[in-house]
Amino acid sequence: MKMRRRSREIALQVLFQHDVGRLPVDEALAVARGGSTGAEWPLVEALCTGTALHIEELDRVIERHLSDWTLDRLASADRVVLRMALYELRYLGTPPAVAISEAVELAKQYGTGSSGRFVNGVLGAIVREASRAG
């Protein structure tokens, strides 16, 4: 597994613990660091702390692109993947094709059978809106 993909996977697990288990990000990161290898820890930490810091803003953007859904009704893994990918797009400068592709793969691995298509659709709509806005 590529190191950056592994880093995103660990970040997803940390953010999932934060979202579902209400574990503070720094505690979840400490646990993950103790048991995970093969990751770029600066990327893991940036994804986790940045996503948590900007969660309200990220949620507002995501919610605008959900048709007949609310953020609370989403599968937890889908919600976390969307937040993390959007943070990566907005703040880390990851090219949209890379961020979306990685998010779709994580959604397929950790979500439901339709998670990959769902995440792709929401992130694609967000990127198209941002490109139209300039």
Secondary structure, 3 states (H helix, E strand, C coil): CCHHHHHHHHHHHHHHHHHHHCCCHHHHHHHHHHHCCCCCHHHHHHHHHHHHHCHHHHHHHHHHCCCCCCHHHCCHHHHHHHHHHHHHHHHCCCCHHHHHHHHHHHHHHHCCCCHHHHHHHHHHHHHHHHHHHC
